[in-house]
Amino acid sequence: WNYFHDHYKTSLVGHSDNNGSEDKGHFHVTYHHNYFNHLGSRLPSLRFGTGHVYNNYYNDITISGIDSRLEAQMLIENNVFVNAVKPLMTLEEGGYANPVGNDWGGATPELNPGTFTSAPYSYSLGATTGVASAVQAGAGPCKITV
């Protein structure tokens, strides 16, 4: 439930293209219910690991959204993209993704299908139709109560 905004390169997981021998099998990340607004790229960008990206809202993405690179495997579920140039990239640098139920906002994702098709934990996947309103209402500082 984070609010990322007004930045160029936002979130990179995996520090180097040349570090595969050390990084493979060690990165397991989840991004959910985040608001990505007026950003350039890396939302996130993942090298060598597995990533689960679900129920995020992307608005005004000028270069690229989710970027699966260098053998990364990603499961991309029920995200909403508005005015995103390249919402999903997998082909340029050899990553893989399995998108399910996303609203690409009229853009065409680059797709290289992968093998990560089910998250190894339980979670509540919200309907795509409610993502934008729920994330805008709840993401950011001082908005979630426990």
N, CA, C and O of each residue as an XYZ file, in Angstrom:
584
protein
N       0.838     -1.186      0.000
C       0.000      0.000      0.000
C       0.884      1.251      0.000
O       0.782      2.099      0.886
N       1.748      1.347     -1.007
C       2.646      2.494     -1.126
C       2.199      3.407     -2.256
O       1.506      2.987     -3.183
N       2.608      4.655     -2.160
C       2.340      5.624     -3.216
C       3.688      6.062     -3.782
O       4.440      6.792     -3.135
N       3.981      5.603     -5.004
C       5.202      5.991     -5.719
C       4.802      7.039     -6.748
O       3.867      6.819     -7.518
N       5.493      8.170     -6.774
C       5.071      9.223     -7.702
C       6.220     10.147     -8.098
O       7.206     10.309     -7.378
N       6.047     10.742     -9.272
C       6.925     11.805     -9.775
C       8.410     11.451     -9.686
O       9.200     12.157     -9.061
N       8.759     10.351    -10.321
C      10.151      9.906    -10.310
C      10.459      9.232    -11.646
O       9.547      8.967    -12.430
N      11.725      8.954    -11.909
C      12.110      8.341    -13.172
C      12.258      6.828    -13.036
O      11.387      6.092    -13.500
N      13.325      6.342    -12.420
C      13.528      4.913    -12.192
C      13.103      4.612    -10.752
O      13.657      5.171     -9.806
N      12.123      3.729    -10.597
C      11.451      3.599     -9.313
C      11.893      2.410     -8.467
O      12.297      2.607     -7.321
N      11.832      1.186     -8.983
C      12.087      0.026     -8.134
C      12.766     -1.094     -8.922
O      12.145     -1.739     -9.767
N      14.045     -1.313     -8.633
C      14.842     -2.356     -9.280
C      15.205     -3.419     -8.252
O      15.719     -3.103     -7.180
N      14.936     -4.687     -8.583
C      15.313     -5.799     -7.724
C      16.376     -6.606     -8.484
O      16.100     -7.153     -9.551
N      17.576     -6.675     -7.933
C      18.715     -7.316     -8.591
C      19.674     -6.246     -9.070
O      19.353     -5.503     -9.998
N      20.833     -6.151     -8.466
C      21.692     -4.987     -8.663
C      22.510     -4.981     -9.949
O      23.002     -3.921    -10.336
N      22.681     -6.116    -10.631
C      23.545     -6.122    -11.807
C      23.118     -7.196    -12.801
O      22.707     -8.290    -12.416
N      23.224     -6.865    -14.082
C      22.962     -7.843    -15.130
C      23.944     -9.008    -15.068
O      23.641    -10.091    -15.569
N      25.101     -8.809    -14.471
C      26.170     -9.810    -14.440
C      26.212    -10.624    -13.152
O      27.195    -11.323    -12.903
N      25.173    -10.549    -12.331
C      25.222    -11.197    -11.024
C      24.296    -12.414    -10.927
O      23.911    -12.811     -9.827
N      23.942    -12.999    -12.060
C      23.020    -14.122    -12.078
C      23.461    -15.318    -11.265
O      22.632    -15.965    -10.626
N      24.755    -15.629    -11.272
C      25.221    -16.813    -10.544
C      24.984    -16.680     -9.041
O      24.788    -17.688     -8.363
N      24.998    -15.486     -8.519
C      24.763    -15.255     -7.095
C      23.280    -15.019     -6.786
O      22.798    -15.416     -5.725
N      22.558    -14.374     -7.709
C      21.184    -13.948     -7.428
C      20.104    -14.984     -7.736
O      19.055    -14.974     -7.092
N      20.328    -15.867     -8.692
C      19.298    -16.831     -9.094
C      18.797    -17.636     -7.894
O      19.580    -18.188     -7.121
N      17.476    -17.686     -7.764
C      16.858    -18.454     -6.697
C      16.765    -17.757     -5.358
O      16.276    -18.346     -4.394
N      17.229    -16.498     -5.270
C      17.242    -15.804     -3.985
C      16.243    -14.657     -3.879
O      15.919    -14.238     -2.768
N      15.757    -14.149     -4.974
C      14.811    -13.030     -4.926
C      13.388    -13.543     -5.087
O      13.054    -14.151     -6.104
N      12.556    -13.300     -4.088
C      11.140    -13.653     -4.129
C      10.394    -12.429     -3.606
O      10.363    -12.193     -2.398
N       9.792    -11.647     -4.506
C       9.182    -10.386     -4.099
C       7.716    -10.325     -4.508
O       7.299    -10.921     -5.500
N       6.947     -9.585     -3.709
C       5.534     -9.343     -3.992
C       5.275     -7.850     -3.922
O       5.692     -7.176     -2.980
N       4.583     -7.345     -4.926
C       4.121     -5.955     -4.943
C       2.607     -6.005     -5.058
O       2.076     -6.547     -6.028
N       1.910     -5.447     -4.081
C       0.452     -5.419     -4.183
C      -0.117     -4.139     -3.583
O       0.421     -3.588     -2.622
N      -1.207     -3.684     -4.168
C      -1.950     -2.506     -3.726
C      -1.074     -1.253     -3.645
O      -1.143     -0.497     -2.676
N      -0.262     -1.048     -4.662
C       0.557      0.154     -4.758
C      -0.013      1.080     -5.817
O      -0.629      0.638     -6.788
N       0.201      2.357     -5.614
C      -0.229      3.380     -6.564
C       1.029      3.950     -7.209
O       1.820      4.633     -6.560
N       1.202      3.657     -8.507
C       2.337      4.144     -9.290
C       1.831      5.284    -10.163
O       1.073      5.047    -11.104
N       2.231      6.506     -9.873
C       1.668      7.672    -10.546
C       2.749      8.599    -11.104
O       3.662      9.016    -10.391
N       2.626      8.906    -12.375
C       3.531      9.835    -13.067
C       4.999      9.420    -12.857
O       5.791     10.119    -12.224
N       5.316      8.246    -13.422
C       6.647      7.666    -13.263
C       7.225      7.264    -14.610
O       6.501      7.159    -15.601
N       8.532      7.041    -14.641
C       9.198      6.642    -15.868
C       9.223      5.145    -16.079
O       8.648      4.653    -17.049
N       9.881      4.399    -15.184
C      10.070      2.967    -15.419
C      10.378      2.222    -14.122
O      10.449      2.808    -13.042
N      10.563      0.883    -14.272
C      10.933     -0.029    -13.181
C       9.846     -0.074    -12.103
O      10.033      0.399    -10.982
N       8.716     -0.654    -12.478
C       7.549     -0.623    -11.600
C       6.976     -2.001    -11.297
O       5.777     -2.179    -11.509
N       7.697     -2.954    -10.837
C       9.137     -2.990    -10.653
C       9.855     -3.550    -11.877
O       9.232     -3.972    -12.851
N      11.181     -3.539    -11.798
C      12.046     -4.251    -12.732
C      12.734     -5.335    -11.915
O      13.331     -5.059    -10.875
N      12.645     -6.575    -12.398
C      13.172     -7.713    -11.639
C      14.154     -8.513    -12.480
O      13.861     -8.884    -13.617
N      15.330     -8.773    -11.904
C      16.349     -9.615    -12.532
C      16.462    -10.923    -11.754
O      16.570    -10.911    -10.528
N      16.438    -12.044    -12.460
C      16.789    -13.366    -11.947
C      15.828    -14.002    -10.931
O      15.951    -15.201    -10.682
N      14.900    -13.283    -10.343
C      14.072    -13.836     -9.281
C      12.661    -14.176     -9.712
O      12.355    -14.269    -10.901
N      11.808    -14.359     -8.715
C      10.377    -14.537     -8.959
C       9.639    -13.373     -8.327
O       9.967    -12.930     -7.227
N       8.638    -12.888     -9.040
C       7.866    -11.759     -8.558
C       6.381    -11.964     -8.756
O       5.939    -12.500     -9.772
N       5.624    -11.532     -7.774
C       4.163    -11.568     -7.841
C       3.684    -10.123     -7.743
O       3.927     -9.447     -6.743
N       3.011     -9.663     -8.773
C       2.561     -8.279     -8.849
C       1.056     -8.301     -9.049
O       0.569     -8.717    -10.100
N       0.313     -7.847     -8.028
C      -1.142     -7.905     -8.151
C      -1.831     -6.705     -7.508
O      -1.328     -6.098     -6.562
N      -3.003     -6.390     -8.061
C      -3.877     -5.327     -7.549
C      -3.169     -3.986     -7.373
O      -3.368     -3.306     -6.366
N      -2.340     -3.602     -8.350
C      -1.685     -2.301     -8.340
C      -2.356     -1.395     -9.360
O      -2.941     -1.862    -10.337
N      -2.262     -0.095     -9.121
C      -2.818      0.899    -10.039
C      -1.674      1.729    -10.607
O      -0.896      2.328     -9.865
N      -1.582      1.756    -11.949
C      -0.533      2.465    -12.670
C      -1.162      3.589    -13.477
O      -2.052      3.342    -14.291
N      -0.715      4.808    -13.265
C      -1.248      5.950    -13.995
C      -0.114      6.817    -14.538
O       0.815      7.165    -13.810
N      -0.196      7.157    -15.807
C       0.757      8.055    -16.455
C       2.195      7.528    -16.352
O       3.059      8.140    -15.726
N       2.415      6.388    -16.980
C       3.724      5.735    -16.989
C       4.369      6.020    -18.346
O       3.889      5.546    -19.376
N       5.447      6.790    -18.344
C       5.969      7.348    -19.594
C       6.909      6.442    -20.381
O       7.035      6.622    -21.593
N       7.578      5.473    -19.745
C       8.528      4.620    -20.469
C       8.099      3.159    -20.397
O       7.756      2.572    -21.423
N       8.111      2.564    -19.220
C       7.709      1.160    -19.078
C       7.217      0.902    -17.660
O       7.628      1.571    -16.712
N       6.330     -0.079    -17.533
C       5.785     -0.448    -16.231
C       6.557     -1.605    -15.625
O       7.688     -1.436    -15.170
N       5.949     -2.771    -15.618
C       6.566     -3.976    -15.071
C       7.591     -4.496    -16.078
O       7.296     -4.622    -17.267
N       8.786     -4.793    -15.599
C       9.864     -5.245    -16.482
C      10.477     -6.517    -15.912
O      11.187     -6.479    -14.907
N      10.198     -7.641    -16.560
C      10.778     -8.921    -16.174
C      12.009     -9.155    -17.042
O      11.904     -9.236    -18.266
N      13.183     -9.263    -16.403
C      14.446     -9.313    -17.137
C      15.309    -10.484    -16.688
O      15.172    -10.982    -15.571
N      16.193    -10.911    -17.570
C      17.261    -11.846    -17.243
C      16.769    -13.057    -16.441
O      17.179    -13.286    -15.303
N      15.882    -13.814    -17.072
C      15.353    -15.060    -16.536
C      14.406    -14.906    -15.355
O      14.041    -15.906    -14.737
N      13.998    -13.694    -15.025
C      13.015    -13.505    -13.956
C      11.687    -14.128    -14.380
O      11.354    -14.154    -15.565
N      10.946    -14.620    -13.420
C       9.622    -15.195    -13.629
C       8.635    -14.365    -12.820
O       8.820    -14.165    -11.619
N       7.573    -13.875    -13.488
C       6.614    -13.028    -12.782
C       5.184    -13.470    -13.046
O       4.826    -13.865    -14.155
N       4.377    -13.392    -11.990
C       2.937    -13.595    -12.080
C       2.304    -12.229    -11.895
O       2.473    -11.596    -10.853
N       1.571    -11.772    -12.913
C       1.024    -10.413    -12.942
C      -0.505    -10.514    -12.944
O      -1.095    -10.927    -13.942
N      -1.152    -10.138    -11.825
C      -2.593    -10.354    -11.702
C      -3.378     -9.092    -11.348
O      -3.018     -8.351    -10.433
N      -4.461     -8.867    -12.098
C      -5.484     -7.870    -11.786
C      -4.933     -6.477    -11.474
O      -5.338     -5.846    -10.498
N      -4.014     -6.007    -12.305
C      -3.500     -4.649    -12.207
C      -4.225     -3.778    -13.216
O      -4.765     -4.274    -14.205
N      -4.234     -2.481    -12.961
C      -4.900     -1.534    -13.853
C      -3.880     -0.506    -14.328
O      -3.138      0.071    -13.533
N      -3.858     -0.290    -15.649
C      -2.940      0.658    -16.276
C      -3.737      1.731    -17.010
O      -4.637      1.419    -17.791
N      -3.408      2.982    -16.761
C      -4.017      4.111    -17.456
C      -2.887      4.960    -18.019
O      -1.992      5.378    -17.284
N      -2.929      5.210    -19.309
C      -1.908      6.029    -19.956
C      -0.499      5.486    -19.685
O       0.391      6.221    -19.256
N      -0.318      4.197    -19.943
C       0.987      3.548    -19.767
C       1.514      3.142    -21.139
O       0.854      2.398    -21.865
N       2.701      3.628    -21.495
C       3.268      3.378    -22.817
C       3.540      1.892    -23.038
O       3.047      1.319    -24.009
N       4.305      1.266    -22.167
C       4.602     -0.173    -22.226
C       4.304     -0.751    -20.843
O       5.175     -0.728    -19.974
N       3.111     -1.261    -20.622
C       2.764     -1.717    -19.273
C       3.553     -2.930    -18.789
O       3.807     -3.064    -17.592
N       3.947     -3.821    -19.715
C       4.698     -5.015    -19.350
C       5.755     -5.288    -20.400
O       5.465     -5.309    -21.596
N       6.991     -5.497    -19.944
C       8.095     -5.813    -20.850
C       8.749     -7.121    -20.415
O       9.100     -7.295    -19.247
N       8.910     -8.047    -21.377
C       9.629     -9.293    -21.095
C      10.603     -9.645    -22.212
O      11.561    -10.386    -21.990
N      10.368     -9.127    -23.395
C      11.105     -9.577    -24.572
C      12.488     -8.959    -24.732
O      13.395     -9.609    -25.252
N      12.664     -7.722    -24.297
C      13.920     -7.015    -24.571
C      15.119     -7.607    -23.845
O      16.234     -7.572    -24.366
N      14.903     -8.162    -22.625
C      16.045     -8.656    -21.865
C      15.822    -10.032    -21.270
O      16.396    -10.350    -20.229
N      14.991    -10.868    -21.915
C      14.900    -12.272    -21.563
C      14.213    -12.638    -20.270
O      14.645    -13.561    -19.580
N      13.143    -11.929    -19.925
C      12.365    -12.308    -18.750
C      11.086    -13.019    -19.156
O      10.794    -13.176    -20.341
N      10.326    -13.449    -18.151
C       9.095    -14.199    -18.395
C       7.979    -13.666    -17.500
O       8.227    -13.203    -16.387
N       6.742    -13.739    -18.005
C       5.604    -13.292    -17.199
C       4.345    -14.041    -17.597
O       4.169    -14.445    -18.746
N       3.483    -14.212    -16.619
C       2.156    -14.783    -16.832
C       1.129    -13.767    -16.349
O       0.859    -13.683    -15.150
N       0.555    -12.996    -17.267
C      -0.457    -12.022    -16.870
C      -1.857    -12.646    -16.836
O      -2.233    -13.427    -17.710
N      -2.612    -12.276    -15.799
C      -3.972    -12.781    -15.637
C      -4.869    -11.633    -15.186
O      -4.592    -10.997    -14.169
N      -5.934    -11.363    -15.923
C      -6.967    -10.426    -15.490
C      -6.588     -8.958    -15.425
O      -7.249     -8.194    -14.721
N      -5.556     -8.538    -16.128
C      -5.108     -7.139    -16.078
C      -5.882     -6.269    -17.051
O      -6.359     -6.747    -18.080
N      -6.006     -4.998    -16.722
C      -6.571     -3.999    -17.620
C      -5.394     -3.164    -18.118
O      -4.859     -2.332    -17.386
N      -4.999     -3.392    -19.362
C      -3.821     -2.728    -19.925
C      -4.123     -1.317    -20.407
O      -3.216     -0.634    -20.883
N      -5.346     -0.865    -20.303
C      -5.708      0.494    -20.698
C      -5.533      0.761    -22.179
O      -5.263      1.896    -22.571
N      -5.681     -0.253    -23.004
C      -5.541     -0.092    -24.448
C      -4.132     -0.308    -24.966
O      -3.931     -0.378    -26.178
N      -3.160     -0.415    -24.087
C      -1.781     -0.669    -24.505
C      -1.593     -2.170    -24.735
O      -2.404     -2.982    -24.290
N      -0.527     -2.521    -25.425
C      -0.228     -3.918    -25.699
C       1.008     -4.345    -24.916
O       2.090     -3.799    -25.131
N       0.866     -5.314    -24.011
C       2.034     -5.773    -23.253
C       2.941     -6.652    -24.100
O       2.474     -7.343    -25.006
N       4.239     -6.628    -23.805
C       5.180     -7.568    -24.413
C       5.114     -8.831    -23.575
O       5.218     -8.769    -22.350
N       4.945     -9.959    -24.213
C       4.748    -11.163    -23.427
C       5.628    -12.319    -23.882
O       5.605    -12.723    -25.044
N       6.390    -12.830    -22.955
C       7.149    -14.061    -23.097
C       6.660    -14.944    -21.942
O       7.124    -14.778    -20.814
N       5.726    -15.885    -22.200
C       5.124    -16.655    -21.114
C       6.146    -17.457    -20.312
O       7.112    -17.991    -20.857
N       5.906    -17.526    -19.002
C       6.820    -18.227    -18.122
C       6.174    -19.377    -17.391
O       5.088    -19.829    -17.752
N       6.854    -19.851    -16.351
C       6.402    -21.020    -15.599
C       5.825    -20.683    -14.228
O       5.274    -21.564    -13.567
N       5.935    -19.439    -13.788
C       5.408    -19.041    -12.476
C       3.926    -18.713    -12.641
O       3.570    -17.623    -13.090
N       3.076    -19.654    -12.278
C       1.636    -19.503    -12.517
C       0.799    -19.479    -11.250
O      -0.408    -19.244    -11.310
N       1.425    -19.722    -10.096
C       0.676    -19.756     -8.847
C       1.590    -19.328     -7.700
O       2.689    -19.858     -7.542
N       1.126    -18.361     -6.900
C       1.924    -17.895     -5.762
C       1.961    -18.974     -4.677
O       0.970    -19.675     -4.476
N       3.085    -19.114     -3.979
C       3.227    -20.164     -2.963
C       2.679    -19.764     -1.587
O       3.154    -20.262     -0.566
N       1.696    -18.882     -1.554
C       1.098    -18.409     -0.307
C      -0.350    -18.031     -0.593
O      -0.738    -17.900     -1.754
N      -1.140    -17.858      0.439
C      -2.529    -17.440      0.247
C      -2.598    -15.910      0.258
O      -1.817    -15.247      0.941
N      -3.526    -15.372     -0.495
C      -3.710    -13.928     -0.584
C      -5.118    -13.649     -1.099
O      -5.771    -14.527     -1.662
N      -5.571    -12.424     -0.899
C      -6.895    -12.026     -1.377
C      -6.728    -11.179     -2.624
O      -6.251    -10.046     -2.561
N      -7.125    -11.735     -3.753
C      -7.023    -11.037     -5.027
C      -8.307    -10.263     -5.266
O      -9.383    -10.851     -5.373
N      -8.192     -8.939     -5.350
C      -9.358     -8.105     -5.607
C      -9.693     -8.069     -7.088
O      -8.824     -8.275     -7.936
N     -10.951     -7.807     -7.394
C     -11.389     -7.701     -8.788
C     -10.727     -6.506     -9.457
O     -10.542     -5.462     -8.832
N     -10.376     -6.657    -10.709
C      -9.725     -5.581    -11.473
C     -10.568     -4.310    -11.461
O     -10.024     -3.208    -11.395
N     -11.879     -4.452    -11.525
C     -12.758     -3.280    -11.586
C     -12.686     -2.397    -10.347
O     -13.020     -1.215    -10.426
N     -12.266     -2.926     -9.219
C     -12.186     -2.128     -8.003
C     -10.796     -1.675     -7.627
O     -10.621     -0.998     -6.613
N      -9.800     -2.033     -8.422
C      -8.408     -1.746     -8.061
C      -8.116     -0.254     -7.983
O      -7.565      0.208     -6.983
N      -8.468      0.504     -9.001
C      -8.125      1.936     -9.026
C      -8.684      2.670     -7.809
O      -7.955      3.416     -7.154
N      -9.940      2.476     -7.502
C     -10.544      3.198     -6.379
C      -9.984      2.728     -5.039
O      -9.708      3.552     -4.167
N      -9.809      1.412     -4.860
C      -9.283      0.898     -3.595
C      -7.855      1.361     -3.346
O      -7.519      1.773     -2.236
N      -7.019      1.297     -4.367
C      -5.619      1.679     -4.203
C      -5.476      3.185     -3.983
O      -4.705      3.608     -3.121
N      -6.200      3.991     -4.742
C      -6.116      5.438     -4.546
C      -6.594      5.839     -3.150
O      -6.061      6.776     -2.556
N      -7.587      5.140     -2.634
C      -8.106      5.453     -1.295
C      -7.177      4.979     -0.183
O      -7.118      5.603      0.877
N      -6.443      3.874     -0.410
C      -5.673      3.282      0.679
C      -4.178      3.404      0.626
O      -3.521      3.214      1.650
N      -3.594      3.718     -0.543
C      -2.137      3.749     -0.653
C      -1.563      5.084     -0.185
O      -2.141      6.145     -0.420
N      -0.436      5.006      0.469
C       0.253      6.199      0.915
C       0.341      6.268      2.431
O      -0.194      5.403      3.124
N       1.013      7.294      2.954
C       1.231      7.388      4.395
C      -0.045      7.686      5.175
O      -0.906      8.443      4.728
N      -0.141      7.082      6.331
C      -1.214      7.356      7.301
C      -2.608      7.008      6.817
O      -3.579      7.632      7.245
N      -2.729      6.026      5.934
C      -4.043      5.669      5.422
C      -4.539      4.319      5.892
O      -5.749      4.095      5.917
N      -3.655      3.415      6.265
C      -4.073      2.080      6.682
C      -4.069      2.002      8.204
O      -3.116      2.432      8.854
N      -5.125      1.457      8.758
C      -5.166      1.246     10.208
C      -5.099     -0.247     10.487
O      -5.604     -1.060      9.714
N      -4.481     -0.588     11.583
C      -4.323     -1.999     11.933
C      -5.208     -2.319     13.116
O      -5.231     -3.460     13.579
